[in-house]
């Protein structure tokens, strides 16, 4: 019983702290996430142009690849909007 409750608690906490980026379904959503990350105090130089390049590529391919700083995950089958 205690193990089951602990497992549920872990799942609830994981869901509460999961990054908002994972829920994106369109290129425009990832672009907004990228632009938001560029506003962080530790954002690298050229961040805005990176977002623009990613958006252009996403509109063609339907895939968005996050920067290495955010794990480099590739998200595909996105709406090209």
VMD Tcl script that draws the C-alpha trace (Angstrom):
set ca {
  {0.00 0.00 0.00}
  {2.78 2.44 0.90}
  {4.67 1.62 -2.30}
  {1.55 2.30 -4.35}
  {1.02 5.65 -2.67}
  {4.67 6.53 -3.20}
  {4.38 5.65 -6.89}
  {1.30 7.84 -7.29}
  {3.03 10.70 -5.51}
  {6.03 10.45 -7.83}
  {3.76 10.53 -10.89}
  {1.85 13.53 -9.58}
  {5.04 15.43 -8.80}
  {6.57 14.54 -12.14}
  {3.50 15.86 -13.92}
  {3.54 19.06 -11.89}
  {7.16 19.81 -12.75}
  {7.22 18.54 -16.34}
  {8.41 21.21 -18.76}
  {5.66 23.05 -20.63}
  {7.57 22.54 -23.87}
  {6.69 18.86 -24.08}
  {3.02 19.70 -24.70}
  {3.65 21.66 -27.91}
  {1.91 20.35 -31.04}
  {2.82 23.04 -33.59}
  {5.89 24.84 -34.83}
  {4.47 28.12 -33.56}
  {4.22 26.71 -30.04}
  {7.87 25.69 -30.08}
  {8.79 29.09 -31.48}
  {7.04 30.78 -28.57}
  {8.86 28.48 -26.13}
  {12.16 29.27 -27.83}
  {11.55 33.03 -27.69}
  {10.61 32.74 -24.03}
  {13.84 30.93 -23.30}
  {15.74 33.72 -25.06}
  {14.46 36.14 -22.42}
  {16.28 34.24 -19.66}
  {19.24 36.10 -18.16}
  {21.63 33.31 -19.17}
  {20.42 33.03 -22.79}
  {23.26 32.72 -25.31}
  {24.03 35.40 -27.88}
  {22.17 34.86 -31.13}
  {19.26 33.18 -29.42}
  {16.61 35.10 -31.37}
  {18.13 34.23 -34.74}
  {18.34 30.59 -33.61}
  {14.59 30.60 -32.99}
  {13.95 32.12 -36.42}
  {16.09 29.46 -38.14}
  {14.36 26.69 -36.20}
  {10.92 28.07 -37.10}
  {11.81 28.22 -40.78}
  {13.08 24.63 -40.72}
  {10.05 23.44 -38.74}
  {7.62 24.94 -41.26}
  {9.30 22.82 -43.95}
  {9.85 19.58 -42.04}
  {7.32 19.55 -39.21}
  {10.16 18.87 -36.76}
  {11.68 21.06 -34.05}
  {15.00 20.19 -32.42}
  {15.61 21.77 -29.04}
  {19.00 23.25 -28.34}
  {21.66 21.22 -26.55}
  {21.09 23.34 -23.45}
  {17.58 21.83 -23.24}
  {18.49 18.23 -24.06}
  {18.52 18.37 -27.87}
  {15.27 16.42 -28.22}
  {13.72 16.25 -31.67}
  {9.94 16.68 -31.85}
  {8.25 15.73 -35.11}
  {4.78 15.47 -36.64}
  {4.09 19.06 -35.63}
  {1.56 21.32 -37.34}
  {3.52 23.49 -39.73}
  {1.99 26.72 -38.48}
}
mol new
graphics top color blue
foreach p $ca { graphics top sphere $p radius 0.5 }
foreach p [lrange $ca 0 end-1] q [lrange $ca 1 end] { graphics top cylinder $p $q radius 0.2 }
display resetview
